[in-house]
Amino acid sequence: MKEKTKRTDFAEKIIALRRKKGFNAKQAAEALDIDYQNYRKYETVILPKAEIYIKIADYYNVSVDYLMGRKGADYAFGVLDSGMTDENGEKILIRQNRKNYNVVDRDLGELSEFEIMTIKKIRAISSEDRTDVAKYLNSKKDMQ
C-alpha cells in the first residue's frame, strides 16, 4: 500500500484554496501561470520562491502571512478576516484591495492630535464597526 505523502502547511492551504475555487491542480497552475509540475511540488513538500507566494496570495486574495502560517493580530493594514476557515480550522485572511482604502501618509503635520487618534482608532476596529462609523458620519449634514 502506498504511503501518503506528508504535506507542508503551505501545501494544505493552497489545496484548500484551490478546492474552494473548484479547480484541479492543472487548472490552478494554468490560472496562476505556473508550470504544472512545479505547482504539484508546491502541493506536497516544496516551498516556492517569494514571487510565487505573492502570485498565489494575489490570485486567491489572501495574505502571504496566511500562506506562510503567520498567526496573531500583527497583520499589515488592509488585511481582513474573511469570516472563513480552512480545513484545519485556521482563519483565512484576505487583503483589502488598495482602491478600497486610503492611507493617510502625507500632510500628517496638518492633522490635529485628535484627528490622528481618530484615524488610528478607526483603523483598529472591525470592518463591521468601521462600516457603522462611516454610515453615521455620512448621515451628518454639517460634515459635507
MIMIMI-11240 format. One record per residue: x, y, z of N, C-alpha, C, O in turn. Coordinates in steps of 0.05 Angstrom, whole numbers, plus 32768, in hexadecimal, padded with zeros to 4 digits. Atoms other than C-alpha are relative to their C-alpha. Layout:
% MIMIMI-11240
@nxx:X	nyy:Y	nzz:Z	caxx:X	cayy:Y	cazz:Z	cxx:X	cyy:Y	czz:Z	oxx:X	oyy:Y	ozz:Z $
...
//
This chain:
% MIMIMI-11240
@nxx:8011	nyy:7FE9	nzz:8000	caxx:8000	cayy:8000	cazz:8000	cxx:8012	cyy:8019	czz:8000	oxx:8025	oyy:801B	ozz:800F $
@nxx:7FF0	nyy:7FE8	nzz:8003	caxx:801B	cayy:8044	cazz:7FEC	cxx:7FFC	cyy:8012	czz:8019	oxx:7FE5	oyy:8017	ozz:8021 $
@nxx:8001	nyy:7FEF	nzz:7FE8	caxx:802C	cayy:8071	cazz:8028	cxx:7FF9	cyy:801C	czz:7FF7	oxx:8003	oyy:8026	ozz:7FE3 $
@nxx:8009	nyy:7FE5	nzz:8006	caxx:800A	cayy:80B5	cazz:8028	cxx:8017	cyy:8014	czz:8004	oxx:8025	oyy:8013	ozz:8018 $
@nxx:7FEB	nyy:7FEC	nzz:7FFF	caxx:803A	cayy:80EF	cazz:801A	cxx:7FF9	cyy:8015	czz:8016	oxx:7FE3	oyy:801F	ozz:8017 $
@nxx:8004	nyy:7FEB	nzz:7FEC	caxx:8043	cayy:811E	cazz:8055	cxx:8002	cyy:801B	czz:7FF2	oxx:8016	oyy:8021	ozz:7FE4 $
@nxx:8001	nyy:7FE5	nzz:800D	caxx:8030	cayy:8164	cazz:803E	cxx:8008	cyy:8016	czz:8013	oxx:8005	oyy:8013	ozz:802C $
@nxx:7FFA	nyy:7FE8	nzz:7FEF	caxx:8048	cayy:81A7	cazz:8057	cxx:7FE6	cyy:800E	czz:8006	oxx:7FD1	oyy:8009	ozz:7FF9 $
@nxx:8017	nyy:7FF0	nzz:7FFA	caxx:8017	cayy:81D7	cazz:8077	cxx:7FF8	cyy:8011	czz:7FE8	oxx:7FE1	oyy:8015	ozz:7FE2 $
@nxx:8005	nyy:7FF0	nzz:8018	caxx:801F	cayy:8203	cazz:8039	cxx:7FF1	cyy:7FEF	czz:7FEC	oxx:7FDD	oyy:7FF9	ozz:7FE0 $
@nxx:800D	nyy:8011	nzz:8013	caxx:800B	cayy:81C8	cazz:800D	cxx:7FE3	cyy:7FFC	czz:8007	oxx:7FD1	oyy:7FFD	ozz:7FF6 $
@nxx:801C	nyy:8004	nzz:7FF7	caxx:7FCD	cayy:81BA	cazz:8037	cxx:7FEF	cyy:8019	czz:7FFA	oxx:7FD8	oyy:8017	ozz:7FF3 $
@nxx:800F	nyy:7FE7	nzz:8005	caxx:7FB9	cayy:8203	cazz:8031	cxx:7FF9	cyy:8005	czz:7FE3	oxx:7FE3	oyy:800C	ozz:7FDC $
@nxx:8006	nyy:7FFB	nzz:801C	caxx:7FC0	cayy:8209	cazz:7FE6	cxx:7FEE	cyy:7FEB	czz:7FF4	oxx:7FDE	oyy:7FF1	ozz:7FE2 $
@nxx:8013	nyy:8015	nzz:8009	caxx:7F9C	cayy:81C7	cazz:7FDC	cxx:7FE4	cyy:8008	czz:8008	oxx:7FD1	oyy:8006	ozz:7FF8 $
@nxx:801A	nyy:7FF7	nzz:7FF7	caxx:7F62	cayy:81E1	cazz:8006	cxx:7FF5	cyy:8018	czz:7FF0	oxx:7FDE	oyy:8018	ozz:7FE9 $
@nxx:8008	nyy:7FE9	nzz:8010	caxx:7F61	cayy:8223	cazz:7FE1	cxx:7FF8	cyy:7FF8	czz:7FE3	oxx:7FE4	oyy:8001	ozz:7FD8 $
@nxx:8006	nyy:800A	nzz:801B	caxx:7F63	cayy:81FF	cazz:7F9E	cxx:7FE5	cyy:7FF2	czz:7FFF	oxx:7FD5	oyy:7FF6	ozz:7FEC $
@nxx:8019	nyy:800F	nzz:8000	caxx:7F2A	cayy:81D1	cazz:7FB1	cxx:7FE8	cyy:8012	czz:8004	oxx:7FD2	oyy:800D	ozz:7FF9 $
@nxx:8016	nyy:7FEC	nzz:7FFC	caxx:7EFF	cayy:820C	cazz:7FC9	cxx:7FF9	cyy:800D	czz:7FE5	oxx:7FE2	oyy:8015	ozz:7FE1 $
@nxx:8005	nyy:7FF5	nzz:801B	caxx:7F06	cayy:8227	cazz:7F82	cxx:7FF5	cyy:7FEB	czz:7FED	oxx:7FEB	oyy:7FF1	ozz:7FD7 $
@nxx:800A	nyy:8016	nzz:8011	caxx:7EF2	cayy:81E3	cazz:7F66	cxx:8014	cyy:7FF8	czz:7FEB	oxx:800C	oyy:7FED	ozz:7FD6 $
@nxx:7FEC	nyy:8006	nzz:8014	caxx:7F34	cayy:81DB	cazz:7F41	cxx:800F	cyy:7FE6	czz:8007	oxx:8011	oyy:7FDE	ozz:801E $
@nxx:7FED	nyy:8015	nzz:7FFC	caxx:7F60	cayy:819F	cazz:7F37	cxx:801C	cyy:800D	czz:7FFF	oxx:801D	oyy:8025	ozz:7FF9 $
@nxx:7FE5	nyy:7FF4	nzz:7FFE	caxx:7FAC	cayy:81A9	cazz:7F3D	cxx:8008	cyy:800C	czz:7FE5	oxx:8015	oyy:8020	ozz:7FE4 $
@nxx:7FF8	nyy:7FF6	nzz:801B	caxx:7FB5	cayy:81B1	cazz:7EF1	cxx:7FF2	cyy:801B	czz:7FFB	oxx:7FFF	oyy:802E	ozz:7FF0 $
@nxx:800E	nyy:7FE7	nzz:8005	caxx:7F7F	cayy:81E8	cazz:7EEE	cxx:800C	cyy:8016	czz:8011	oxx:800E	oyy:802D	ozz:8008 $
@nxx:7FF4	nyy:7FEC	nzz:7FEE	caxx:7F9E	cayy:820C	cazz:7F2A	cxx:801B	cyy:8009	czz:7FF5	oxx:8020	oyy:8021	ozz:7FF4 $
@nxx:7FE6	nyy:7FF9	nzz:800C	caxx:7FE3	cayy:8209	cazz:7F0A	cxx:7FFD	cyy:8013	czz:7FE8	oxx:800B	oyy:8026	ozz:7FE5 $
@nxx:8006	nyy:7FEF	nzz:8018	caxx:7FC7	cayy:8226	cazz:7EC9	cxx:7FF7	cyy:801C	czz:8008	oxx:8000	oyy:8030	ozz:7FFD $
@nxx:800B	nyy:7FE6	nzz:7FF7	caxx:7FA0	cayy:825D	cazz:7EED	cxx:8016	cyy:8011	czz:800D	oxx:8016	oyy:802A	ozz:800A $
@nxx:7FEA	nyy:7FF1	nzz:7FF3	caxx:7FDF	cayy:8270	cazz:7F14	cxx:8018	cyy:8004	czz:7FED	oxx:802A	oyy:8013	ozz:7FF4 $
@nxx:7FEA	nyy:7FFF	nzz:8014	caxx:800C	cayy:826A	cazz:7ED6	cxx:801A	cyy:7FF6	czz:800D	oxx:802F	oyy:8002	ozz:800B $
@nxx:7FEA	nyy:800E	nzz:7FF4	caxx:8039	cayy:823A	cazz:7EFB	cxx:8002	cyy:7FE4	czz:7FF3	oxx:7FEE	oyy:7FD8	ozz:7FEC $
@nxx:7FFC	nyy:801B	nzz:800C	caxx:8058	cayy:81FB	cazz:7EDD	cxx:7FF2	cyy:7FEB	czz:8011	oxx:7FF5	oyy:7FEB	ozz:802A $
@nxx:8010	nyy:8014	nzz:7FF2	caxx:802B	cayy:81C1	cazz:7EEF	cxx:8011	cyy:7FEE	czz:8012	oxx:8009	oyy:7FE8	ozz:8029 $
@nxx:7FEF	nyy:8012	nzz:7FF0	caxx:8064	cayy:8194	cazz:7F08	cxx:8009	cyy:800E	czz:8019	oxx:800A	oyy:8002	ozz:802F $
@nxx:7FF8	nyy:7FF1	nzz:7FE8	caxx:807D	cayy:81CB	cazz:7F36	cxx:7FE8	cyy:8004	czz:8013	oxx:7FEC	oyy:8001	ozz:802B $
@nxx:8018	nyy:7FFC	nzz:7FEF	caxx:8036	cayy:81D9	cazz:7F4F	cxx:7FFB	cyy:7FE6	czz:8010	oxx:7FF5	oyy:7FE8	ozz:8028 $
@nxx:8004	nyy:8019	nzz:7FF2	caxx:802E	cayy:818F	cazz:7F61	cxx:8014	cyy:7FFC	czz:8017	oxx:800C	oyy:7FF2	ozz:802C $
@nxx:7FEC	nyy:8001	nzz:7FEB	caxx:806E	cayy:8193	cazz:7F89	cxx:7FF8	cyy:8012	czz:8017	oxx:7FFD	oyy:800B	ozz:802F $
@nxx:8009	nyy:7FED	nzz:7FEA	caxx:8052	cayy:81CF	cazz:7FB0	cxx:7FEA	cyy:7FF3	czz:8010	oxx:7FE6	oyy:7FFA	ozz:8027 $
@nxx:8016	nyy:800D	nzz:7FF2	caxx:8016	cayy:81A3	cazz:7FC2	cxx:800A	cyy:7FE8	czz:8010	oxx:7FF9	oyy:7FD8	ozz:801A $
@nxx:7FF6	nyy:8016	nzz:7FF0	caxx:8044	cayy:8171	cazz:7FE3	cxx:8014	cyy:800A	czz:8015	oxx:800C	oyy:8012	ozz:802B $
@nxx:7FEC	nyy:7FF9	nzz:7FEC	caxx:8086	cayy:8183	cazz:8005	cxx:8012	cyy:8017	czz:7FF8	oxx:8022	oyy:8020	ozz:8009 $
@nxx:7FEE	nyy:7FEB	nzz:8009	caxx:80A9	cayy:81B9	cazz:7FDC	cxx:7FF3	cyy:801B	czz:8005	oxx:7FDC	oyy:801F	ozz:7FFF $
@nxx:800A	nyy:7FE4	nzz:7FFC	caxx:80A2	cayy:8202	cazz:7FF1	cxx:8009	cyy:8011	czz:7FE9	oxx:8020	oyy:800F	ozz:7FE0 $
@nxx:7FF9	nyy:7FEF	nzz:8017	caxx:80A1	cayy:8236	cazz:7FBA	cxx:8012	cyy:8017	czz:8007	oxx:8016	oyy:801D	ozz:801F $
@nxx:7FF1	nyy:7FE7	nzz:7FFC	caxx:80CB	cayy:8274	cazz:7FB0	cxx:7FEC	cyy:8016	czz:8007	oxx:7FD4	oyy:8012	ozz:8004 $
@nxx:8010	nyy:7FEA	nzz:7FF7	caxx:80B1	cayy:82B6	cazz:7FCA	cxx:7FEC	cyy:8009	czz:7FEB	oxx:7FD4	oyy:800E	ozz:7FF1 $
@nxx:8012	nyy:7FF6	nzz:8015	caxx:8093	cayy:82CC	cazz:7F87	cxx:7FE9	cyy:7FED	czz:7FFB	oxx:7FD3	oyy:7FF6	ozz:7FF3 $
@nxx:8016	nyy:8013	nzz:8003	caxx:8069	cayy:828C	cazz:7F84	cxx:7FED	cyy:8003	czz:8017	oxx:7FD4	oyy:8002	ozz:8013 $
@nxx:8012	nyy:7FFA	nzz:7FEA	caxx:804E	cayy:8299	cazz:7FCA	cxx:7FEE	cyy:8017	czz:7FFA	oxx:7FD6	oyy:8017	ozz:7FFF $
@nxx:800F	nyy:7FE7	nzz:8006	caxx:8039	cayy:82DE	cazz:7FB3	cxx:7FEC	cyy:7FFA	czz:7FEA	oxx:7FD5	oyy:8003	ozz:7FEC $
@nxx:8012	nyy:8006	nzz:8016	caxx:801A	cayy:82C4	cazz:7F73	cxx:7FE8	cyy:7FF0	czz:800A	oxx:7FD1	oyy:7FF5	ozz:8003 $
@nxx:8015	nyy:8011	nzz:7FF5	caxx:7FF2	cayy:828F	cazz:7F99	cxx:7FEE	cyy:8011	czz:8013	oxx:7FD5	oyy:800F	ozz:8011 $
@nxx:800F	nyy:7FEF	nzz:7FEE	caxx:7FDD	cayy:82C1	cazz:7FCF	cxx:7FEE	cyy:8013	czz:7FF0	oxx:7FD7	oyy:8017	ozz:7FF7 $
@nxx:8010	nyy:7FEE	nzz:8011	caxx:7FC6	cayy:82F3	cazz:7F9A	cxx:7FE9	cyy:7FF2	czz:7FF3	oxx:7FD3	oyy:7FFC	ozz:7FF3 $
@nxx:8015	nyy:800E	nzz:800F	caxx:7F9F	cayy:82BF	cazz:7F73	cxx:7FE9	cyy:7FF8	czz:8013	oxx:7FD2	oyy:7FFB	ozz:800C $
@nxx:8015	nyy:800A	nzz:7FED	caxx:7F7A	cayy:82A2	cazz:7FB0	cxx:7FF6	cyy:8016	czz:8013	oxx:7FE5	oyy:8012	ozz:8023 $
@nxx:8008	nyy:7FE9	nzz:7FEF	caxx:7F74	cayy:82E7	cazz:7FD1	cxx:8003	cyy:7FFA	czz:801E	oxx:7FF2	oyy:8000	ozz:802E $
@nxx:7FF9	nyy:8005	nzz:7FE4	caxx:7F95	cayy:82D0	cazz:8011	cxx:801B	cyy:800E	czz:8005	oxx:8029	oyy:8016	ozz:7FF2 $
@nxx:7FE6	nyy:7FF4	nzz:7FFA	caxx:7FD2	cayy:82EB	cazz:8035	cxx:8017	cyy:7FEC	czz:7FFD	oxx:8013	oyy:7FD4	ozz:8001 $
@nxx:7FE8	nyy:8011	nzz:8000	caxx:8018	cayy:82D0	cazz:802C	cxx:8005	cyy:7FF5	czz:801D	oxx:800E	oyy:7FDF	ozz:8021 $
@nxx:7FFD	nyy:8009	nzz:7FE4	caxx:8019	cayy:82CE	cazz:8078	cxx:7FEF	cyy:7FE7	czz:8005	oxx:7FF9	oyy:7FD4	ozz:8012 $
@nxx:8011	nyy:8018	nzz:7FFD	caxx:7FDF	cayy:829C	cazz:8076	cxx:800D	cyy:7FE8	czz:7FF3	oxx:800F	oyy:7FD3	ozz:7FFF $
@nxx:7FF4	nyy:8016	nzz:800F	caxx:8002	cayy:8271	cazz:8042	cxx:8019	cyy:7FF6	czz:800F	oxx:801F	oyy:7FDE	ozz:800E $
@nxx:7FE7	nyy:8008	nzz:7FF2	caxx:8042	cayy:8271	cazz:806C	cxx:7FFB	cyy:7FF7	czz:801C	oxx:800E	oyy:7FEF	ozz:802A $
@nxx:8007	nyy:800A	nzz:7FE6	caxx:801D	cayy:825E	cazz:80AB	cxx:8003	cyy:8013	czz:8017	oxx:8003	oyy:800B	ozz:802E $
@nxx:7FFE	nyy:7FEC	nzz:7FEB	caxx:8024	cayy:829F	cazz:80D1	cxx:7FE5	cyy:8001	czz:800F	oxx:7FD0	oyy:8002	ozz:8003 $
@nxx:8018	nyy:7FFF	nzz:7FEF	caxx:7FF3	cayy:82A2	cazz:810B	cxx:8001	cyy:8019	czz:8011	oxx:8017	oyy:8025	ozz:8015 $
@nxx:8001	nyy:7FE9	nzz:7FEE	caxx:7FDD	cayy:82DA	cazz:8138	cxx:7FF4	cyy:8018	czz:7FF2	oxx:7FEB	oyy:8017	ozz:7FDC $
@nxx:800D	nyy:7FE8	nzz:800A	caxx:7FC3	cayy:8321	cazz:812F	cxx:8013	cyy:8014	czz:7FF4	oxx:800B	oyy:802B	ozz:7FF0 $
@nxx:7FEC	nyy:7FED	nzz:800A	caxx:8002	cayy:8341	cazz:8114	cxx:8001	cyy:8002	czz:7FE2	oxx:8016	oyy:8005	ozz:7FD6 $
@nxx:8001	nyy:7FFF	nzz:801E	caxx:7FEA	cayy:8343	cazz:80CC	cxx:8001	cyy:801D	czz:7FF7	oxx:7FF9	oyy:802F	ozz:8006 $
@nxx:7FFE	nyy:7FE5	nzz:800B	caxx:7FF7	cayy:837F	cazz:80A0	cxx:7FE4	cyy:800B	czz:7FFB	oxx:7FD1	oyy:7FFC	ozz:7FF7 $
@nxx:8019	nyy:7FF3	nzz:8005	caxx:7FC0	cayy:83B2	cazz:8095	cxx:7FF6	cyy:7FF7	czz:7FE4	oxx:8005	oyy:7FF4	ozz:7FD2 $
@nxx:800B	nyy:8009	nzz:8019	caxx:7F91	cayy:839B	cazz:805E	cxx:7FFB	cyy:7FE3	czz:8000	oxx:7FF0	oyy:7FD8	ozz:7FEC $
@nxx:8005	nyy:801D	nzz:7FFF	caxx:7F8E	cayy:8352	cazz:8074	cxx:7FE8	cyy:7FFC	czz:8012	oxx:7FE8	oyy:8005	ozz:8029 $
@nxx:8019	nyy:8004	nzz:7FF2	caxx:7F49	cayy:833D	cazz:808A	cxx:7FFA	cyy:7FE3	czz:8005	oxx:8003	oyy:7FD1	ozz:7FF6 $
@nxx:800A	nyy:801A	nzz:7FFA	caxx:7F29	cayy:8300	cazz:80A9	cxx:7FEA	cyy:7FFA	czz:7FEB	oxx:7FD7	oyy:800A	ozz:7FEA $
@nxx:8014	nyy:8006	nzz:8014	caxx:7F01	cayy:82DE	cazz:8071	cxx:7FE7	cyy:7FF4	czz:800C	oxx:7FD2	oyy:7FF2	ozz:7FFF $
@nxx:8016	nyy:800E	nzz:7FF4	caxx:7ED3	cayy:82BC	cazz:80A3	cxx:8000	cyy:7FE3	czz:7FF9	oxx:7FEE	oyy:7FD4	ozz:8002 $
@nxx:7FFE	nyy:801C	nzz:8008	caxx:7EE9	cayy:8279	cazz:8085	cxx:8017	cyy:7FF3	czz:800E	oxx:802A	oyy:8001	ozz:8017 $
@nxx:7FE9	nyy:800F	nzz:7FF5	caxx:7F16	cayy:8243	cazz:80A0	cxx:8008	cyy:7FEB	czz:7FEC	oxx:7FF8	oyy:7FE3	ozz:7FDB $
@nxx:7FF7	nyy:8016	nzz:8012	caxx:7F40	cayy:8210	cazz:807B	cxx:7FFA	cyy:7FE5	czz:800D	oxx:7FEC	oyy:7FE4	ozz:8021 $
@nxx:8006	nyy:801B	nzz:7FF7	caxx:7F3D	cayy:81C5	cazz:8084	cxx:800B	cyy:7FFA	czz:801C	oxx:8001	oyy:7FE8	ozz:8029 $
@nxx:7FF4	nyy:8003	nzz:7FE5	caxx:7F67	cayy:81CB	cazz:80C4	cxx:7FF4	cyy:8012	czz:8015	oxx:7FFD	oyy:8013	ozz:802C $
@nxx:800D	nyy:7FED	nzz:7FEE	caxx:7F39	cayy:81FE	cazz:80E3	cxx:800E	cyy:801A	czz:8004	oxx:8006	oyy:802A	ozz:8015 $
@nxx:7FF1	nyy:7FE7	nzz:7FFE	caxx:7F6A	cayy:8236	cazz:80D8	cxx:7FF2	cyy:8016	czz:7FF0	oxx:7FE8	oyy:8011	ozz:7FDB $
@nxx:800D	nyy:7FEA	nzz:800D	caxx:7F4E	cayy:827B	cazz:80C6	cxx:800E	cyy:8006	czz:7FE5	oxx:8027	oyy:8005	ozz:7FE3 $
@nxx:7FF5	nyy:7FF7	nzz:801A	caxx:7F57	cayy:828F	cazz:807D	cxx:7FFE	cyy:801E	czz:7FFF	oxx:7FE8	oyy:8029	ozz:8002 $
@nxx:8000	nyy:7FE3	nzz:8001	caxx:7F6C	cayy:82D7	cazz:8077	cxx:8001	cyy:8009	czz:7FE3	oxx:800E	oyy:7FFC	ozz:7FD2 $
@nxx:8000	nyy:7FF6	nzz:801B	caxx:7F60	cayy:8300	cazz:8039	cxx:800D	cyy:801C	czz:8000	oxx:800C	oyy:802A	ozz:8014 $
@nxx:7FF5	nyy:7FE5	nzz:8003	caxx:7F82	cayy:833E	cazz:8020	cxx:7FEB	cyy:8012	czz:7FF5	oxx:7FDC	oyy:800B	ozz:7FE2 $
@nxx:8012	nyy:7FEC	nzz:800A	caxx:7F58	cayy:837C	cazz:8016	cxx:800E	cyy:800D	czz:7FE8	oxx:8025	oyy:8014	ozz:7FEA $
@nxx:7FF4	nyy:7FF3	nzz:8018	caxx:7F63	cayy:8398	cazz:7FD0	cxx:8008	cyy:801D	czz:8007	oxx:7FF9	oyy:802B	ozz:8014 $
@nxx:7FF7	nyy:7FE5	nzz:7FFA	caxx:7F8B	cayy:83D8	cazz:7FD2	cxx:7FEC	cyy:8016	czz:7FF9	oxx:7FEA	oyy:802A	ozz:8007 $
@nxx:8013	nyy:7FEC	nzz:8008	caxx:7F54	cayy:83FE	cazz:7FAE	cxx:7FEA	cyy:8003	czz:8014	oxx:7FDA	oyy:8016	ozz:8013 $
@nxx:8015	nyy:7FFF	nzz:7FEC	caxx:7F26	cayy:83EF	cazz:7FE9	cxx:8008	cyy:800F	czz:8019	oxx:7FF7	oyy:8013	ozz:802B $
@nxx:7FF8	nyy:7FF0	nzz:7FE9	caxx:7F4F	cayy:8416	cazz:801C	cxx:8015	cyy:8014	czz:7FF8	oxx:8024	oyy:800F	ozz:7FE5 $
@nxx:7FEB	nyy:7FEC	nzz:8004	caxx:7F7A	cayy:8453	cazz:801F	cxx:8011	cyy:8001	czz:8019	oxx:8007	oyy:8003	ozz:802F $
@nxx:7FEE	nyy:7FFE	nzz:7FE9	caxx:7FB7	cayy:8456	cazz:804B	cxx:8009	cyy:801D	czz:8002	oxx:8013	oyy:8028	ozz:7FEF $
@nxx:7FF8	nyy:7FE4	nzz:7FFC	caxx:7FC4	cayy:849A	cazz:8068	cxx:801E	cyy:8000	czz:8007	oxx:8026	oyy:7FF8	ozz:801D $
@nxx:7FE3	nyy:8000	nzz:7FFB	caxx:800F	cayy:84A1	cazz:8060	cxx:800D	cyy:801B	czz:7FFA	oxx:8024	oyy:801F	ozz:8000 $
@nxx:7FF6	nyy:7FE5	nzz:8006	caxx:8017	cayy:84E9	cazz:8049	cxx:7FF1	cyy:8014	czz:8011	oxx:7FDA	oyy:800F	ozz:8018 $
@nxx:800D	nyy:7FE9	nzz:7FF3	caxx:8007	cayy:852A	cazz:806C	cxx:7FF6	cyy:7FF8	czz:801C	oxx:7FE2	oyy:8004	ozz:8026 $
@nxx:8008	nyy:8007	nzz:7FE4	caxx:8002	cayy:8508	cazz:80B1	cxx:8004	cyy:8018	czz:8013	oxx:7FF6	oyy:801A	ozz:8027 $
@nxx:7FFB	nyy:7FE9	nzz:7FEF	caxx:801E	cayy:8548	cazz:80CE	cxx:7FE9	cyy:8013	czz:8000	oxx:7FE6	oyy:8023	ozz:8013 $
@nxx:8018	nyy:7FEE	nzz:8001	caxx:7FDE	cayy:856C	cazz:80B9	cxx:7FE9	cyy:7FF4	czz:8010	oxx:7FD5	oyy:8002	ozz:8014 $
@nxx:8016	nyy:800C	nzz:7FF0	caxx:7FB3	cayy:853B	cazz:80E2	cxx:8005	cyy:8006	czz:801D	oxx:801B	oyy:8007	ozz:8027 $
@nxx:7FFE	nyy:7FFC	nzz:7FE3	caxx:7FA3	cayy:8549	cazz:812A	cxx:8006	cyy:7FE5	czz:800E	oxx:8002	oyy:7FD0	ozz:8002 $
@nxx:7FFC	nyy:8018	nzz:7FF1	caxx:7FB5	cayy:8517	cazz:8160	cxx:7FE6	cyy:7FEF	czz:8001	oxx:7FE6	oyy:7FD7	ozz:8000 $
@nxx:801A	nyy:800E	nzz:7FFF	caxx:7F6A	cayy:8506	cazz:8165	cxx:7FFB	cyy:7FF2	czz:7FE5	oxx:7FF1	oyy:7FDB	ozz:7FE6 $
@nxx:8004	nyy:800D	nzz:801A	caxx:7F67	cayy:84F8	cazz:811A	cxx:8012	cyy:7FE8	czz:7FFC	oxx:8009	oyy:7FD3	ozz:7FF2 $
@nxx:7FED	nyy:8017	nzz:8002	caxx:7FA4	cayy:84CB	cazz:811C	cxx:7FF7	cyy:7FE9	czz:8012	oxx:7FF7	oyy:7FD2	ozz:8009 $
@nxx:800A	nyy:8014	nzz:7FED	caxx:7F88	cayy:84A6	cazz:8159	cxx:7FE7	cyy:7FF2	czz:7FF4	oxx:7FE4	oyy:7FDA	ozz:7FF6 $
@nxx:8018	nyy:800A	nzz:800C	caxx:7F45	cayy:849E	cazz:8134	cxx:8007	cyy:7FED	czz:7FEA	oxx:7FFB	oyy:7FD7	ozz:7FE7 $
@nxx:7FF8	nyy:8011	nzz:8017	caxx:7F66	cayy:8481	cazz:80F6	cxx:800C	cyy:7FE6	czz:800B	oxx:8005	oyy:7FD0	ozz:8001 $
@nxx:7FF4	nyy:8018	nzz:7FF4	caxx:7F8E	cayy:8450	cazz:8121	cxx:7FEA	cyy:7FEE	czz:800C	oxx:7FEB	oyy:7FD5	ozz:8008 $
@nxx:8016	nyy:8010	nzz:7FF4	caxx:7F4F	cayy:8439	cazz:8146	cxx:7FEF	cyy:7FF4	czz:7FEB	oxx:7FE7	oyy:7FDD	ozz:7FED $
@nxx:8011	nyy:800B	nzz:8016	caxx:7F27	cayy:8431	cazz:8106	cxx:800F	cyy:7FE9	czz:7FF2	oxx:8002	oyy:7FD5	ozz:7FEB $
@nxx:7FF1	nyy:8016	nzz:800C	caxx:7F5F	cayy:8406	cazz:80E9	cxx:8000	cyy:7FE7	czz:8011	oxx:8003	oyy:7FD1	ozz:8007 $
@nxx:7FFE	nyy:8017	nzz:7FED	caxx:7F5E	cayy:83DA	cazz:8127	cxx:7FE6	cyy:7FF1	czz:8004	oxx:7FE6	oyy:7FDB	ozz:800D $
@nxx:801A	nyy:800D	nzz:7FFC	caxx:7F13	cayy:83CA	cazz:8127	cxx:7FFA	cyy:7FED	czz:7FEA	oxx:8006	oyy:7FED	ozz:7FD5 $
@nxx:8007	nyy:8014	nzz:8014	caxx:7EF2	cayy:8392	cazz:8102	cxx:7FF4	cyy:800D	czz:7FE7	oxx:7FEA	oyy:8024	ozz:7FE9 $
@nxx:800C	nyy:7FF4	nzz:8018	caxx:7EDA	cayy:839D	cazz:80BB	cxx:7FE3	cyy:8006	czz:8003	oxx:7FD8	oyy:8019	ozz:7FF7 $
@nxx:801D	nyy:7FFC	nzz:7FFB	caxx:7E92	cayy:8396	cazz:80D2	cxx:7FFC	cyy:801A	czz:8010	oxx:7FEA	oyy:802A	ozz:8009 $
@nxx:8002	nyy:7FE7	nzz:7FF1	caxx:7E9C	cayy:83CD	cazz:8106	cxx:8008	cyy:8018	czz:7FEF	oxx:7FFC	oyy:802E	ozz:7FF2 $
@nxx:7FF7	nyy:7FEA	nzz:8011	caxx:7EC1	cayy:83F7	cazz:80D3	cxx:7FE9	cyy:8009	czz:7FED	oxx:7FE6	oyy:8020	ozz:7FE7 $
@nxx:8017	nyy:7FFA	nzz:8011	caxx:7E84	cayy:83F2	cazz:80A5	cxx:7FEB	cyy:8010	czz:800F	oxx:7FE0	oyy:8023	ozz:8004 $
@nxx:8013	nyy:7FF1	nzz:7FEF	caxx:7E57	cayy:8409	cazz:80DE	cxx:8009	cyy:801D	czz:8004	oxx:7FF9	oyy:8030	ozz:8003 $
@nxx:7FF5	nyy:7FE5	nzz:7FFC	caxx:7E85	cayy:8445	cazz:80EB	cxx:7FFC	cyy:8010	czz:7FE6	oxx:7FF4	oyy:8027	ozz:7FE7 $
@nxx:8003	nyy:7FF2	nzz:8019	caxx:7E84	cayy:8457	cazz:80A1	cxx:7FE3	cyy:8008	czz:7FFB	oxx:7FDE	oyy:801E	ozz:7FF1 $
@nxx:801D	nyy:7FFA	nzz:8003	caxx:7E38	cayy:8453	cazz:809F	cxx:7FF8	cyy:8018	czz:8012	oxx:7FEA	oyy:802A	ozz:8009 $
@nxx:8006	nyy:7FEA	nzz:7FED	caxx:7E34	cayy:8480	cazz:80DC	cxx:800B	cyy:801B	czz:7FF5	oxx:7FFD	oyy:802F	ozz:7FF4 $
@nxx:7FF4	nyy:7FE8	nzz:800B	caxx:7E64	cayy:84B3	cazz:80BE	cxx:7FF2	cyy:800A	czz:7FE7	oxx:7FEF	oyy:8022	ozz:7FE3 $
@nxx:800E	nyy:7FF9	nzz:8018	caxx:7E41	cayy:84B2	cazz:807C	cxx:7FE4	cyy:800C	czz:8005	oxx:7FD9	oyy:801B	ozz:7FF5 $
@nxx:801A	nyy:7FF6	nzz:7FF9	caxx:7DFF	cayy:84C1	cazz:809F	cxx:8001	cyy:801C	czz:800B	oxx:7FEC	oyy:802A	ozz:800C $
@nxx:7FFD	nyy:7FE5	nzz:7FF5	caxx:7E1A	cayy:8502	cazz:80BD	cxx:8000	cyy:8014	czz:7FEA	oxx:8012	oyy:8014	ozz:7FD9 $
@nxx:8002	nyy:7FEB	nzz:8016	caxx:7E04	cayy:853D	cazz:8091	cxx:8015	cyy:8015	czz:8003	oxx:801E	oyy:8020	ozz:7FEE $
@nxx:7FED	nyy:7FEA	nzz:7FFC	caxx:7E34	cayy:856F	cazz:80B0	cxx:801D	cyy:7FF8	czz:7FF8	oxx:802E	oyy:800A	ozz:7FF8 $
@nxx:7FE5	nyy:8008	nzz:8006	caxx:7E71	cayy:8546	cazz:809A	cxx:8005	cyy:8000	czz:7FE2	oxx:801B	oyy:7FFA	ozz:7FD9 $
@nxx:7FFC	nyy:8001	nzz:801D	caxx:7E67	cayy:854E	cazz:804F	cxx:800C	cyy:8018	czz:7FF6	oxx:8011	oyy:801B	ozz:7FDE $
//
